[in-house]
């Protein structure tokens, strides 16, 4: 998936609520939704026990 290489830093595309820091996660891989067949980006957030799936348009690529 273009731009979402493993170990890239990514924040959520939507802004963080006022007063909260914008968290950056790390891309850990990719997955396919078994129901829709859409390609997902697996992101590990600080303090999370395992990576979570997101659609690419839910994330922003950090340069």
N, CA, C and O atoms as a Tripos MOL2 file, in Angstrom:
@<TRIPOS>MOLECULE
protein
  252   251    63     0     0
PROTEIN
NO_CHARGES

@<TRIPOS>ATOM
      1 N           0.8570   -1.1640    0.0000 N.3       1 UNK1
      2 CA          0.0000    0.0000    0.0000 C.3       1 UNK1
      3 C           0.9060    1.2310    0.0000 C.2       1 UNK1
      4 O           1.7520    1.3900    0.8800 O.2       1 UNK1
      5 N           0.7230    2.0810   -0.9790 N.am      2 UNK2
      6 CA          1.6090    3.2200   -1.1890 C.3       2 UNK2
      7 C           1.6130    4.1800   -0.0100 C.2       2 UNK2
      8 O           0.5550    4.6030    0.4560 O.2       2 UNK2
      9 N           2.8080    4.5240    0.4750 N.am      3 UNK3
     10 CA          2.9650    5.4840    1.5530 C.3       3 UNK3
     11 C           2.8660    4.8940    2.9480 C.2       3 UNK3
     12 O           3.2990    5.5250    3.9110 O.2       3 UNK3
     13 N           2.3190    3.7220    3.0770 N.am      4 UNK4
     14 CA          2.1460    3.1130    4.3880 C.3       4 UNK4
     15 C           3.1050    1.9270    4.5440 C.2       4 UNK4
     16 O           2.6830    0.7940    4.7760 O.2       4 UNK4
     17 N           4.4140    2.2190    4.4080 N.am      5 UNK5
     18 CA          5.4140    1.1820    4.5700 C.3       5 UNK5
     19 C           5.5400    0.8060    6.0380 C.2       5 UNK5
     20 O           5.1940    1.5930    6.9190 O.2       5 UNK5
     21 N           6.0350   -0.3980    6.2970 N.am      6 UNK6
     22 CA          6.2400   -0.8580    7.6670 C.3       6 UNK6
     23 C           7.1520    0.1020    8.4140 C.2       6 UNK6
     24 O           8.1360    0.5930    7.8610 O.2       6 UNK6
     25 N           6.8220    0.3640    9.6620 N.am      7 UNK7
     26 CA          7.5660    1.2120   10.5940 C.3       7 UNK7
     27 C           7.4170    2.7050   10.3060 C.2       7 UNK7
     28 O           8.0970    3.5140   10.9380 O.2       7 UNK7
     29 N           6.5510    3.0930    9.3760 N.am      8 UNK8
     30 CA          6.2880    4.5120    9.1300 C.3       8 UNK8
     31 C           5.4500    5.0680   10.2770 C.2       8 UNK8
     32 O           4.6050    4.3640   10.8300 O.2       8 UNK8
     33 N           5.6830    6.3270   10.6340 N.am      9 UNK9
     34 CA          4.8780    6.9750   11.6710 C.3       9 UNK9
     35 C           3.6130    7.5410   11.0620 C.2       9 UNK9
     36 O           3.6590    8.1830   10.0120 O.2       9 UNK9
     37 N           2.4720    7.3060   11.7170 N.am     10 UNK10
     38 CA          1.1920    7.8190   11.2150 C.3      10 UNK10
     39 C           0.3160    8.3120   12.3710 C.2      10 UNK10
     40 O           0.2400    7.6550   13.4090 O.2      10 UNK10
     41 N          -0.3460    9.4660   12.2000 N.am     11 UNK11
     42 CA         -1.3950    9.8840   13.1230 C.3      11 UNK11
     43 C          -2.7530    9.6610   12.4540 C.2      11 UNK11
     44 O          -2.8240    9.4100   11.2510 O.2      11 UNK11
     45 N          -3.8170    9.7520   13.2310 N.am     12 UNK12
     46 CA         -5.1600    9.6950   12.6510 C.3      12 UNK12
     47 C          -5.3920   10.9500   11.8180 C.2      12 UNK12
     48 O          -4.8590   12.0100   12.1440 O.2      12 UNK12
     49 N          -6.1710   10.8490   10.7570 N.am     13 UNK13
     50 CA         -6.4360   11.9880    9.8750 C.3      13 UNK13
     51 C          -7.3050   13.0410   10.5600 C.2      13 UNK13
     52 O          -7.1620   14.2340   10.2880 O.2      13 UNK13
     53 N          -8.2040   12.6080   11.4470 N.am     14 UNK14
     54 CA         -9.0620   13.5850   12.1320 C.3      14 UNK14
     55 C          -8.2640   14.2640   13.2390 C.2      14 UNK14
     56 O          -7.3930   13.6360   13.8410 O.2      14 UNK14
     57 N          -8.5500   15.5510   13.5220 N.am     15 UNK15
     58 CA         -7.7940   16.2590   14.5520 C.3      15 UNK15
     59 C          -8.0720   15.6860   15.9390 C.2      15 UNK15
     60 O          -9.1510   15.1520   16.1990 O.2      15 UNK15
     61 N          -7.0850   15.8040   16.8230 N.am     16 UNK16
     62 CA         -7.2530   15.3630   18.2060 C.3      16 UNK16
     63 C          -8.1780   16.3470   18.9190 C.2      16 UNK16
     64 O          -8.1710   17.5380   18.6060 O.2      16 UNK16
     65 N          -8.9760   15.8640   19.8760 N.am     17 UNK17
     66 CA         -9.8140   16.7920   20.6580 C.3      17 UNK17
     67 C          -8.9500   17.8540   21.3400 C.2      17 UNK17
     68 O          -7.7950   17.5940   21.6790 O.2      17 UNK17
     69 N          -9.5000   19.0310   21.5370 N.am     18 UNK18
     70 CA         -8.7620   20.1550   22.1150 C.3      18 UNK18
     71 C          -8.1080   19.7550   23.4390 C.2      18 UNK18
     72 O          -8.7420   19.1730   24.3190 O.2      18 UNK18
     73 N          -6.8410   20.0790   23.5480 N.am     19 UNK19
     74 CA         -6.1110   19.8000   24.7730 C.3      19 UNK19
     75 C          -5.4340   18.4430   24.8180 C.2      19 UNK19
     76 O          -4.6230   18.1920   25.7100 O.2      19 UNK19
     77 N          -5.7500   17.5590   23.8730 N.am     20 UNK20
     78 CA         -5.1200   16.2430   23.8550 C.3      20 UNK20
     79 C          -4.0190   16.2070   22.8030 C.2      20 UNK20
     80 O          -4.1670   16.7930   21.7300 O.2      20 UNK20
     81 N          -2.9200   15.5250   23.1000 N.am     21 UNK21
     82 CA         -1.8460   15.4360   22.1070 C.3      21 UNK21
     83 C          -2.2620   14.5580   20.9420 C.2      21 UNK21
     84 O          -3.0890   13.6590   21.0950 O.2      21 UNK21
     85 N          -1.6940   14.8180   19.7970 N.am     22 UNK22
     86 CA         -1.9640   13.9980   18.6130 C.3      22 UNK22
     87 C          -1.0060   12.8150   18.6460 C.2      22 UNK22
     88 O           0.2020   12.9870   18.4810 O.2      22 UNK22
     89 N          -1.5340   11.6270   18.8580 N.am     23 UNK23
     90 CA         -0.7020   10.4370   18.9680 C.3      23 UNK23
     91 C          -0.1830    9.9920   17.6080 C.2      23 UNK23
     92 O          -0.8630   10.1330   16.5920 O.2      23 UNK23
     93 N           1.0210    9.4590   17.6060 N.am     24 UNK24
     94 CA          1.6040    8.8830   16.4120 C.3      24 UNK24
     95 C           1.7710    7.3940   16.6300 C.2      24 UNK24
     96 O           2.3440    6.9580   17.6280 O.2      24 UNK24
     97 N           1.2660    6.6230   15.6880 N.am     25 UNK25
     98 CA          1.4140    5.1860   15.7360 C.3      25 UNK25
     99 C           2.4440    4.7380   14.7230 C.2      25 UNK25
    100 O           2.9710    5.5430   13.9550 O.2      25 UNK25
    101 N           2.7230    3.4530   14.7260 N.am     26 UNK26
    102 CA          3.6900    2.8830   13.8000 C.3      26 UNK26
    103 C           3.0160    1.8120   12.9680 C.2      26 UNK26
    104 O           2.3660    0.9130   13.5010 O.2      26 UNK26
    105 N           3.1770    1.9160   11.6440 N.am     27 UNK27
    106 CA          2.6120    0.9020   10.7540 C.3      27 UNK27
    107 C           3.3490   -0.4090   11.0040 C.2      27 UNK27
    108 O           4.5770   -0.4640   10.9450 O.2      27 UNK27
    109 N           2.5810   -1.4690   11.2860 N.am     28 UNK28
    110 CA          3.1680   -2.7770   11.5470 C.3      28 UNK28
    111 C           2.9090   -3.7680   10.4220 C.2      28 UNK28
    112 O           3.4840   -4.8560   10.4020 O.2      28 UNK28
    113 N           2.0480   -3.3960    9.4910 N.am     29 UNK29
    114 CA          1.7640   -4.2800    8.3690 C.3      29 UNK29
    115 C           0.4390   -3.9330    7.7300 C.2      29 UNK29
    116 O          -0.1020   -2.8470    7.9380 O.2      29 UNK29
    117 N          -0.0820   -4.8710    6.9460 N.am     30 UNK30
    118 CA         -1.3340   -4.6740    6.2280 C.3      30 UNK30
    119 C          -2.2030   -5.9190    6.4040 C.2      30 UNK30
    120 O          -1.7090   -7.0050    6.7070 O.2      30 UNK30
    121 N          -3.4960   -5.7360    6.2070 N.am     31 UNK31
    122 CA         -4.4410   -6.8460    6.3170 C.3      31 UNK31
    123 C          -5.5650   -6.6090    5.3150 C.2      31 UNK31
    124 O          -5.7090   -5.5110    4.7780 O.2      31 UNK31
    125 N          -6.3510   -7.6390    5.0730 N.am     32 UNK32
    126 CA         -7.5230   -7.5270    4.2100 C.3      32 UNK32
    127 C          -8.7560   -7.8320    5.0320 C.2      32 UNK32
    128 O          -8.8220   -8.8520    5.7180 O.2      32 UNK32
    129 N          -9.7390   -6.9350    4.9580 N.am     33 UNK33
    130 CA        -11.0010   -7.1600    5.6700 C.3      33 UNK33
    131 C         -11.6720   -8.3790    5.0550 C.2      33 UNK33
    132 O         -11.9220   -8.3940    3.8490 O.2      33 UNK33
    133 N         -11.9720   -9.4100    5.8580 N.am     34 UNK34
    134 CA        -12.5450  -10.6340    5.3040 C.3      34 UNK34
    135 C         -13.9600  -10.4620    4.7410 C.2      34 UNK34
    136 O         -14.3990  -11.2710    3.9230 O.2      34 UNK34
    137 N         -14.6630   -9.4340    5.1620 N.am     35 UNK35
    138 CA        -16.0360   -9.2190    4.6940 C.3      35 UNK35
    139 C         -16.0700   -8.3470    3.4430 C.2      35 UNK35
    140 O         -16.7180   -8.6920    2.4550 O.2      35 UNK35
    141 N         -15.3610   -7.2070    3.4930 N.am     36 UNK36
    142 CA        -15.4210   -6.2590    2.3660 C.3      36 UNK36
    143 C         -14.3040   -6.4580    1.3510 C.2      36 UNK36
    144 O         -14.4340   -6.0420    0.2000 O.2      36 UNK36
    145 N         -13.2020   -7.0950    1.7660 N.am     37 UNK37
    146 CA        -12.0670   -7.2720    0.8810 C.3      37 UNK37
    147 C         -11.1800   -6.0470    0.7780 C.2      37 UNK37
    148 O         -10.2260   -6.0490    0.0000 O.2      37 UNK37
    149 N         -11.4690   -4.9840    1.5530 N.am     38 UNK38
    150 CA        -10.6630   -3.7640    1.5220 C.3      38 UNK38
    151 C          -9.3190   -4.0130    2.2000 C.2      38 UNK38
    152 O          -9.2230   -4.7560    3.1770 O.2      38 UNK38
    153 N          -8.2830   -3.3700    1.6560 N.am     39 UNK39
    154 CA         -6.9570   -3.4590    2.2530 C.3      39 UNK39
    155 C          -6.8820   -2.4770    3.4230 C.2      39 UNK39
    156 O          -7.2650   -1.3140    3.2930 O.2      39 UNK39
    157 N          -6.3870   -2.9530    4.5620 N.am     40 UNK40
    158 CA         -6.2990   -2.1530    5.7790 C.3      40 UNK40
    159 C          -4.8440   -1.9810    6.1920 C.2      40 UNK40
    160 O          -3.9790   -2.7800    5.8320 O.2      40 UNK40
    161 N          -4.5910   -0.9150    6.9580 N.am     41 UNK41
    162 CA         -3.2610   -0.6470    7.5020 C.3      41 UNK41
    163 C          -3.3030   -1.0090    8.9850 C.2      41 UNK41
    164 O          -4.1790   -0.5430    9.7140 O.2      41 UNK41
    165 N          -2.3580   -1.8370    9.4330 N.am     42 UNK42
    166 CA         -2.2840   -2.2360   10.8340 C.3      42 UNK42
    167 C          -1.3570   -1.2660   11.5650 C.2      42 UNK42
    168 O          -0.1810   -1.1510   11.2200 O.2      42 UNK42
    169 N          -1.8920   -0.5580   12.5910 N.am     43 UNK43
    170 CA         -1.1400    0.4630   13.3090 C.3      43 UNK43
    171 C          -1.0130    0.0850   14.7780 C.2      43 UNK43
    172 O          -1.9990   -0.2600   15.4290 O.2      43 UNK43
    173 N           0.2120    0.1540   15.2930 N.am     44 UNK44
    174 CA          0.4890   -0.0710   16.7100 C.3      44 UNK44
    175 C           0.5750    1.2960   17.3760 C.2      44 UNK44
    176 O           1.4540    2.0920   17.0460 O.2      44 UNK44
    177 N          -0.3420    1.5790   18.3260 N.am     45 UNK45
    178 CA         -0.3570    2.8420   19.0510 C.3      45 UNK45
    179 C           0.4190    2.6860   20.3510 C.2      45 UNK45
    180 O           0.4690    1.5900   20.9100 O.2      45 UNK45
    181 N           1.0270    3.7690   20.8440 N.am     46 UNK46
    182 CA          1.7580    3.6900   22.1090 C.3      46 UNK46
    183 C           0.8510    3.1650   23.2250 C.2      46 UNK46
    184 O          -0.2510    3.6740   23.4300 O.2      46 UNK46
    185 N           1.3200    2.1550   23.9360 N.am     47 UNK47
    186 CA          0.5720    1.5830   25.0500 C.3      47 UNK47
    187 C          -0.4790    0.5570   24.6620 C.2      47 UNK47
    188 O          -1.0490   -0.0940   25.5380 O.2      47 UNK47
    189 N          -0.7470    0.3970   23.3770 N.am     48 UNK48
    190 CA         -1.7430   -0.5930   22.9320 C.3      48 UNK48
    191 C          -1.1030   -1.9810   22.9230 C.2      48 UNK48
    192 O           0.0720   -2.1110   22.5790 O.2      48 UNK48
    193 N          -1.8540   -3.0170   23.2930 N.am     49 UNK49
    194 CA         -1.2770   -4.3570   23.3510 C.3      49 UNK49
    195 C          -1.0220   -4.9950   21.9810 C.2      49 UNK49
    196 O          -0.1790   -5.8850   21.8620 O.2      49 UNK49
    197 N          -1.7440   -4.5460   20.9490 N.am     50 UNK50
    198 CA         -1.5460   -5.1200   19.6130 C.3      50 UNK50
    199 C          -1.9510   -4.1000   18.5500 C.2      50 UNK50
    200 O          -2.6680   -3.1460   18.8540 O.2      50 UNK50
    201 N          -1.5000   -4.2880   17.3010 N.am     51 UNK51
    202 CA         -1.8760   -3.3620   16.2280 C.3      51 UNK51
    203 C          -3.3800   -3.4160   15.9310 C.2      51 UNK51
    204 O          -4.0220   -4.4550   16.0810 O.2      51 UNK51
    205 N          -3.9160   -2.2840   15.5130 N.am     52 UNK52
    206 CA         -5.3330   -2.1800   15.1570 C.3      52 UNK52
    207 C          -5.4760   -1.8460   13.6740 C.2      52 UNK52
    208 O          -4.6310   -1.1420   13.1210 O.2      52 UNK52
    209 N          -6.5400   -2.3420   13.0140 N.am     53 UNK53
    210 CA         -6.7170   -2.0800   11.5750 C.3      53 UNK53
    211 C          -7.4170   -0.7380   11.3100 C.2      53 UNK53
    212 O          -8.3470   -0.3530   12.0180 O.2      53 UNK53
    213 N          -6.9430   -0.0440   10.2740 N.am     54 UNK54
    214 CA         -7.5350    1.2210    9.8380 C.3      54 UNK54
    215 C          -7.5830    1.2490    8.3240 C.2      54 UNK54
    216 O          -6.7230    0.6740    7.6560 O.2      54 UNK54
    217 N          -8.5920    1.9210    7.7830 N.am     55 UNK55
    218 CA         -8.6360    2.1680    6.3470 C.3      55 UNK55
    219 C          -7.6270    3.2860    6.0630 C.2      55 UNK55
    220 O          -7.4540    4.1720    6.9000 O.2      55 UNK55
    221 N          -6.9610    3.2660    4.9120 N.am     56 UNK56
    222 CA         -5.9430    4.2700    4.6150 C.3      56 UNK56
    223 C          -6.4270    5.7220    4.7320 C.2      56 UNK56
    224 O          -5.6520    6.5950    5.1230 O.2      56 UNK56
    225 N          -7.6900    5.9910    4.4000 N.am     57 UNK57
    226 CA         -8.1750    7.3700    4.4790 C.3      57 UNK57
    227 C          -8.4000    7.8480    5.9090 C.2      57 UNK57
    228 O          -8.6900    9.0240    6.1250 O.2      57 UNK57
    229 N          -8.2700    6.9510    6.8910 N.am     58 UNK58
    230 CA         -8.3870    7.3290    8.3050 C.3      58 UNK58
    231 C          -7.0470    7.7950    8.8760 C.2      58 UNK58
    232 O          -6.9940    8.2850   10.0040 O.2      58 UNK58
    233 N          -5.9690    7.6470    8.1120 N.am     59 UNK59
    234 CA         -4.6230    7.9540    8.5870 C.3      59 UNK59
    235 C          -3.9700    9.0140    7.7110 C.2      59 UNK59
    236 O          -4.3770    9.2490    6.5730 O.2      59 UNK59
    237 N          -2.9410    9.6500    8.2780 N.am     60 UNK60
    238 CA         -2.1490   10.6320    7.5440 C.3      60 UNK60
    239 C          -0.7160   10.1300    7.5000 C.2      60 UNK60
    240 O          -0.2200    9.5950    8.4920 O.2      60 UNK60
    241 N          -0.0500   10.2910    6.3800 N.am     61 UNK61
    242 CA          1.3390    9.8870    6.2490 C.3      61 UNK61
    243 C           2.2190   11.0230    6.7510 C.2      61 UNK61
    244 O           2.0250   12.1740    6.3610 O.2      61 UNK61
    245 N           3.1900   10.7110    7.6170 N.am     62 UNK62
    246 CA          4.1170   11.6990    8.1480 C.3      62 UNK62
    247 C           5.4070   11.6330    7.3600 C.2      62 UNK62
    248 O           5.9910   10.5630    7.1910 O.2      62 UNK62
    249 N           5.8560   12.8010    6.8730 N.am     63 UNK63
    250 CA          7.1280   12.8600    6.1300 C.3      63 UNK63
    251 C           8.2830   13.0300    7.0810 C.2      63 UNK63
    252 O           9.4340   13.1000    6.6490 O.2      63 UNK63
@<TRIPOS>BOND
     1     1     2 1
     2     2     3 1
     3     3     4 2
     4     3     5 am
     5     5     6 1
     6     6     7 1
     7     7     8 2
     8     7     9 am
     9     9    10 1
    10    10    11 1
    11    11    12 2
    12    11    13 am
    13    13    14 1
    14    14    15 1
    15    15    16 2
    16    15    17 am
    17    17    18 1
    18    18    19 1
    19    19    20 2
    20    19    21 am
    21    21    22 1
    22    22    23 1
    23    23    24 2
    24    23    25 am
    25    25    26 1
    26    26    27 1
    27    27    28 2
    28    27    29 am
    29    29    30 1
    30    30    31 1
    31    31    32 2
    32    31    33 am
    33    33    34 1
    34    34    35 1
    35    35    36 2
    36    35    37 am
    37    37    38 1
    38    38    39 1
    39    39    40 2
    40    39    41 am
    41    41    42 1
    42    42    43 1
    43    43    44 2
    44    43    45 am
    45    45    46 1
    46    46    47 1
    47    47    48 2
    48    47    49 am
    49    49    50 1
    50    50    51 1
    51    51    52 2
    52    51    53 am
    53    53    54 1
    54    54    55 1
    55    55    56 2
    56    55    57 am
    57    57    58 1
    58    58    59 1
    59    59    60 2
    60    59    61 am
    61    61    62 1
    62    62    63 1
    63    63    64 2
    64    63    65 am
    65    65    66 1
    66    66    67 1
    67    67    68 2
    68    67    69 am
    69    69    70 1
    70    70    71 1
    71    71    72 2
    72    71    73 am
    73    73    74 1
    74    74    75 1
    75    75    76 2
    76    75    77 am
    77    77    78 1
    78    78    79 1
    79    79    80 2
    80    79    81 am
    81    81    82 1
    82    82    83 1
    83    83    84 2
    84    83    85 am
    85    85    86 1
    86    86    87 1
    87    87    88 2
    88    87    89 am
    89    89    90 1
    90    90    91 1
    91    91    92 2
    92    91    93 am
    93    93    94 1
    94    94    95 1
    95    95    96 2
    96    95    97 am
    97    97    98 1
    98    98    99 1
    99    99   100 2
   100    99   101 am
   101   101   102 1
   102   102   103 1
   103   103   104 2
   104   103   105 am
   105   105   106 1
   106   106   107 1
   107   107   108 2
   108   107   109 am
   109   109   110 1
   110   110   111 1
   111   111   112 2
   112   111   113 am
   113   113   114 1
   114   114   115 1
   115   115   116 2
   116   115   117 am
   117   117   118 1
   118   118   119 1
   119   119   120 2
   120   119   121 am
   121   121   122 1
   122   122   123 1
   123   123   124 2
   124   123   125 am
   125   125   126 1
   126   126   127 1
   127   127   128 2
   128   127   129 am
   129   129   130 1
   130   130   131 1
   131   131   132 2
   132   131   133 am
   133   133   134 1
   134   134   135 1
   135   135   136 2
   136   135   137 am
   137   137   138 1
   138   138   139 1
   139   139   140 2
   140   139   141 am
   141   141   142 1
   142   142   143 1
   143   143   144 2
   144   143   145 am
   145   145   146 1
   146   146   147 1
   147   147   148 2
   148   147   149 am
   149   149   150 1
   150   150   151 1
   151   151   152 2
   152   151   153 am
   153   153   154 1
   154   154   155 1
   155   155   156 2
   156   155   157 am
   157   157   158 1
   158   158   159 1
   159   159   160 2
   160   159   161 am
   161   161   162 1
   162   162   163 1
   163   163   164 2
   164   163   165 am
   165   165   166 1
   166   166   167 1
   167   167   168 2
   168   167   169 am
   169   169   170 1
   170   170   171 1
   171   171   172 2
   172   171   173 am
   173   173   174 1
   174   174   175 1
   175   175   176 2
   176   175   177 am
   177   177   178 1
   178   178   179 1
   179   179   180 2
   180   179   181 am
   181   181   182 1
   182   182   183 1
   183   183   184 2
   184   183   185 am
   185   185   186 1
   186   186   187 1
   187   187   188 2
   188   187   189 am
   189   189   190 1
   190   190   191 1
   191   191   192 2
   192   191   193 am
   193   193   194 1
   194   194   195 1
   195   195   196 2
   196   195   197 am
   197   197   198 1
   198   198   199 1
   199   199   200 2
   200   199   201 am
   201   201   202 1
   202   202   203 1
   203   203   204 2
   204   203   205 am
   205   205   206 1
   206   206   207 1
   207   207   208 2
   208   207   209 am
   209   209   210 1
   210   210   211 1
   211   211   212 2
   212   211   213 am
   213   213   214 1
   214   214   215 1
   215   215   216 2
   216   215   217 am
   217   217   218 1
   218   218   219 1
   219   219   220 2
   220   219   221 am
   221   221   222 1
   222   222   223 1
   223   223   224 2
   224   223   225 am
   225   225   226 1
   226   226   227 1
   227   227   228 2
   228   227   229 am
   229   229   230 1
   230   230   231 1
   231   231   232 2
   232   231   233 am
   233   233   234 1
   234   234   235 1
   235   235   236 2
   236   235   237 am
   237   237   238 1
   238   238   239 1
   239   239   240 2
   240   239   241 am
   241   241   242 1
   242   242   243 1
   243   243   244 2
   244   243   245 am
   245   245   246 1
   246   246   247 1
   247   247   248 2
   248   247   249 am
   249   249   250 1
   250   250   251 1
   251   251   252 2
@<TRIPOS>SUBSTRUCTURE
     1 UNK1         2 RESIDUE 1 A UNK
     2 UNK2         6 RESIDUE 1 A UNK
     3 UNK3        10 RESIDUE 1 A UNK
     4 UNK4        14 RESIDUE 1 A UNK
     5 UNK5        18 RESIDUE 1 A UNK
     6 UNK6        22 RESIDUE 1 A UNK
     7 UNK7        26 RESIDUE 1 A UNK
     8 UNK8        30 RESIDUE 1 A UNK
     9 UNK9        34 RESIDUE 1 A UNK
    10 UNK10       38 RESIDUE 1 A UNK
    11 UNK11       42 RESIDUE 1 A UNK
    12 UNK12       46 RESIDUE 1 A UNK
    13 UNK13       50 RESIDUE 1 A UNK
    14 UNK14       54 RESIDUE 1 A UNK
    15 UNK15       58 RESIDUE 1 A UNK
    16 UNK16       62 RESIDUE 1 A UNK
    17 UNK17       66 RESIDUE 1 A UNK
    18 UNK18       70 RESIDUE 1 A UNK
    19 UNK19       74 RESIDUE 1 A UNK
    20 UNK20       78 RESIDUE 1 A UNK
    21 UNK21       82 RESIDUE 1 A UNK
    22 UNK22       86 RESIDUE 1 A UNK
    23 UNK23       90 RESIDUE 1 A UNK
    24 UNK24       94 RESIDUE 1 A UNK
    25 UNK25       98 RESIDUE 1 A UNK
    26 UNK26      102 RESIDUE 1 A UNK
    27 UNK27      106 RESIDUE 1 A UNK
    28 UNK28      110 RESIDUE 1 A UNK
    29 UNK29      114 RESIDUE 1 A UNK
    30 UNK30      118 RESIDUE 1 A UNK
    31 UNK31      122 RESIDUE 1 A UNK
    32 UNK32      126 RESIDUE 1 A UNK
    33 UNK33      130 RESIDUE 1 A UNK
    34 UNK34      134 RESIDUE 1 A UNK
    35 UNK35      138 RESIDUE 1 A UNK
    36 UNK36      142 RESIDUE 1 A UNK
    37 UNK37      146 RESIDUE 1 A UNK
    38 UNK38      150 RESIDUE 1 A UNK
    39 UNK39      154 RESIDUE 1 A UNK
    40 UNK40      158 RESIDUE 1 A UNK
    41 UNK41      162 RESIDUE 1 A UNK
    42 UNK42      166 RESIDUE 1 A UNK
    43 UNK43      170 RESIDUE 1 A UNK
    44 UNK44      174 RESIDUE 1 A UNK
    45 UNK45      178 RESIDUE 1 A UNK
    46 UNK46      182 RESIDUE 1 A UNK
    47 UNK47      186 RESIDUE 1 A UNK
    48 UNK48      190 RESIDUE 1 A UNK
    49 UNK49      194 RESIDUE 1 A UNK
    50 UNK50      198 RESIDUE 1 A UNK
    51 UNK51      202 RESIDUE 1 A UNK
    52 UNK52      206 RESIDUE 1 A UNK
    53 UNK53      210 RESIDUE 1 A UNK
    54 UNK54      214 RESIDUE 1 A UNK
    55 UNK55      218 RESIDUE 1 A UNK
    56 UNK56      222 RESIDUE 1 A UNK
    57 UNK57      226 RESIDUE 1 A UNK
    58 UNK58      230 RESIDUE 1 A UNK
    59 UNK59      234 RESIDUE 1 A UNK
    60 UNK60      238 RESIDUE 1 A UNK
    61 UNK61      242 RESIDUE 1 A UNK
    62 UNK62      246 RESIDUE 1 A UNK
    63 UNK63      250 RESIDUE 1 A UNK
